[in-house]
């Protein structure tokens, strides 16, 4: 999914995808944390918790941190020229 989003030029859509990925990874991390502490302890759960927390944190940092300005929204000049005609 993310490889196909790279070709999309709409910055608002890319921001929404980044926010959605952050939320999905955070919810997955919460569910694995709950499974880890309510069921038996396994190494796989610790690995999954770490992975989802890192992925969610990176998406959140990219979108809401200092990197949030890197997702640009460009408007083409020909769209305003057509509206003026």
C-alpha positions in Angstrom: 0.0 0.0 0.0 2.7 2.5 0.9 4.6 1.9 -2.3 1.6 2.9 -4.3 1.0 6.0 -2.2 4.5 7.3 -3.1 3.1 8.1 -6.6 0.3 10.2 -5.3 0.9 13.9 -5.5 -1.8 15.0 -3.1 -0.2 16.1 0.1 -3.4 16.0 2.1 -3.9 12.4 1.2 -0.3 11.5 2.2 -0.8 13.2 5.5 -4.0 11.2 6.1 -2.2 8.0 5.3 0.6 8.8 7.7 -1.9 9.6 10.5 -3.8 6.4 9.8 -0.6 4.3 9.9 0.3 5.9 13.2 -3.1 5.1 14.7 -3.0 1.5 13.3 0.4 0.8 14.7 -0.5 2.3 18.1 -3.7 0.2 18.3 -1.8 -2.9 17.4 0.8 -2.2 20.0 -1.9 -1.7 22.6 -3.5 -5.0 21.7 -0.2 -6.9 21.9 0.6 -5.2 25.3 -2.8 -6.3 26.6 -2.2 -9.9 25.3 1.3 -9.9 26.9 0.1 -8.9 30.4 -3.1 -10.9 30.5 -1.9 -14.1 29.0 1.4 -16.0 29.2 4.6 -14.2 28.6 6.3 -14.8 25.3 9.3 -13.4 23.5 7.3 -13.0 20.3 4.9 -10.6 22.1 7.8 -8.5 23.3 9.2 -8.3 19.8 5.8 -7.4 18.3 5.3 -4.7 21.0 8.7 -3.2 20.3 8.1 -3.3 16.5 4.6 -1.7 16.6 5.7 1.0 19.1 8.7 1.9 17.0 6.7 2.0 13.7 3.8 4.0 15.3 6.3 6.3 16.9 8.2 6.9 13.6 5.0 7.6 11.7 3.9 10.0 14.5 7.2 11.7 14.6 7.3 12.1 10.8 3.7 13.5 10.8 3.5 15.5 14.0 7.1 16.2 14.8 9.7 18.3 13.1 9.3 16.3 9.9 5.6 17.1 9.6 6.4 20.0 7.3 8.1 17.7 4.8 4.8 16.5 3.5 4.0 19.2 1.0 0.8 20.3 -0.7 1.5 21.7 -4.1 -1.2 23.5 -6.2 -0.5 23.7 -9.9 -0.8 27.2 -11.5 -2.9 26.0 -14.4 -5.8 25.2 -12.1 -6.2 28.9 -11.1 -5.7 30.0 -14.8 -8.6 27.8 -15.9 -10.8 29.3 -13.1 -10.0 32.8 -14.3 -11.0 32.1 -17.9 
